[in-house]
Amino acid sequence: MVNINKFSMGATAAIITSMGLVAGLNQGDSARTSVITGLLIIAIADNVSDSLGIHIYKESEGASRRDINSFTYGNFIVRLFLAFTFVLIVLFFSSHTAFIVSSVWGLVLLTILSYLIAKKRKTSSLREIVWHLVVALTVIAGSKLLGNLILKAMGHSKFLN
């Protein structure tokens, strides 16, 4: 079985961040360009930052070089791959549809990850899934609200779509 420890942080970060970004930015005048640019910047800059953070954390734990590299590269590759799936969604769908599809895609991925974690920990799958989905839905709603508030503050007429 795959060791989800090596990519669960990266996967979760990519899923939640990408859903939040699509929700918050998909309403602007040049939404598609802004969302894709934001997703790619996060796929690289934030990903390198998180991967280095994991690398340094694992070094501070005294982990073996093999484990350090495994966690670092596992995190980076999974985050990059998942971010690109959200880029593809934004490329192929209209703004509103991309918001819905990316939200569903992210929630499905998070459900699968939560299930795998619960099984590994031998805890209630339902409890883990519900808790993680509540957090994700809060991020989506908060990002959408923030995007709308910023558009309204900037005087854009496309408010609350």
C-alpha positions in Angstrom: 0.0 0.0 0.0 1.1 3.6 -0.7 2.5 5.5 2.3 0.2 8.4 2.4 2.4 10.1 5.0 4.7 11.1 2.2 2.1 13.1 0.3 -0.9 13.8 2.5 0.2 17.3 3.5 1.0 18.3 0.0 -2.2 16.8 -1.4 -4.3 18.5 1.2 -2.6 21.9 0.6 -3.0 21.6 -3.1 -6.6 20.7 -3.0 -7.7 23.3 -0.4 -5.6 26.1 -1.8 -6.7 25.4 -5.4 -10.4 25.2 -4.5 -10.1 28.5 -2.5 -8.3 30.2 -5.3 -10.8 29.2 -8.0 -13.7 30.2 -5.7 -12.2 33.6 -4.8 -10.9 34.7 -8.2 -13.4 33.3 -10.7 -15.5 36.4 -10.7 -13.2 39.1 -12.0 -13.0 40.6 -15.4 -10.1 38.4 -16.6 -11.0 35.6 -14.3 -9.6 32.7 -16.3 -6.1 34.3 -16.7 -6.0 35.4 -13.1 -7.0 31.9 -11.8 -4.6 30.1 -14.0 -1.8 32.4 -13.1 -2.6 32.1 -9.4 -2.8 28.3 -9.6 0.6 28.1 -11.4 2.3 30.5 -9.0 1.0 28.4 -6.1 2.0 25.2 -7.9 5.6 26.4 -8.0 6.3 29.1 -5.3 4.1 27.8 -2.5 5.0 24.2 -3.4 8.7 24.8 -3.2 8.2 26.6 0.1 6.2 23.8 1.6 8.5 21.1 0.3 11.5 22.9 1.7 9.6 23.3 5.0 9.0 19.5 5.1 12.6 18.9 4.1 13.9 21.0 7.0 11.4 19.5 9.4 12.4 16.0 8.5 16.0 16.9 8.9 15.3 18.4 12.4 13.7 15.1 13.3 16.8 13.3 12.4 15.2 11.3 9.6 17.3 9.4 7.1 18.4 11.1 3.9 16.2 8.6 2.0 13.1 9.5 4.1 13.8 13.2 3.8 14.1 13.0 0.1 11.0 10.8 -0.2 8.8 13.2 1.8 10.2 16.3 0.0 9.8 14.9 -3.5 6.5 13.2 -2.7 5.1 16.4 -1.5 6.3 18.4 -4.4 5.2 16.0 -7.1 1.7 15.4 -5.7 1.1 19.2 -5.2 2.3 20.0 -8.7 0.2 17.2 -10.3 -3.0 18.2 -8.3 -2.5 21.9 -9.1 -2.3 21.1 -12.8 -5.6 19.2 -12.6 -7.2 22.4 -11.3 -5.5 24.4 -14.1 -7.0 22.0 -16.7 -10.5 22.5 -15.2 -10.2 26.3 -15.5 -8.9 25.9 -19.0 -11.7 23.7 -20.3 -14.7 25.1 -18.5 -16.5 28.5 -18.2 -15.8 30.5 -15.1 -19.0 29.4 -13.2 -18.7 25.8 -14.3 -15.0 25.7 -13.4 -15.9 26.8 -9.9 -18.5 24.0 -9.6 -16.3 21.3 -11.2 -13.2 22.3 -9.2 -15.2 22.3 -6.0 -16.6 18.8 -6.7 -13.2 17.5 -7.8 -11.5 18.9 -4.7 -14.1 17.5 -2.4 -13.9 14.1 -4.0 -10.1 14.0 -3.7 -10.3 15.2 -0.1 -12.9 12.5 0.7 -10.6 9.8 -0.7 -7.6 11.1 1.2 -9.6 11.4 4.4 -10.9 7.9 4.0 -7.4 6.5 3.5 -6.1 8.4 6.5 -9.0 7.1 8.7 -8.4 3.6 7.6 -4.7 3.9 8.4 -5.4 5.4 11.8 -8.3 2.9 12.4 -10.7 5.7 13.2 -14.2 6.5 11.9 -14.0 7.2 8.2 -17.3 9.2 8.4 -16.0 11.5 11.2 -12.7 12.2 9.3 -14.4 12.8 6.0 -17.1 15.1 7.5 -14.6 17.1 9.5 -12.3 17.6 6.5 -15.2 18.5 4.1 -16.5 21.1 6.6 -13.1 22.8 6.6 -12.9 22.6 2.8 -16.4 24.0 2.4 -15.6 26.8 4.8 -12.5 27.7 2.7 -14.6 27.7 -0.5 -17.4 29.9 1.0 -14.9 32.2 2.7 -12.9 32.6 -0.5 -16.0 33.2 -2.6 -17.2 35.8 -0.1 -13.8 37.5 0.0 -13.6 37.6 -3.8 -17.1 39.2 -3.9 -16.3 41.7 -1.2 -13.1 42.8 -3.0 -15.0 43.1 -6.3 -17.7 45.2 -4.6 -15.1 47.4 -2.9 -13.4 48.0 -6.3 -16.7 49.0 -7.8 -17.2 46.0 -10.2 -20.7 45.4 -11.3 -20.3 41.6 -11.5 -21.1 41.2 -7.7 -22.5 38.0 -6.2 -22.6 35.8 -9.3 
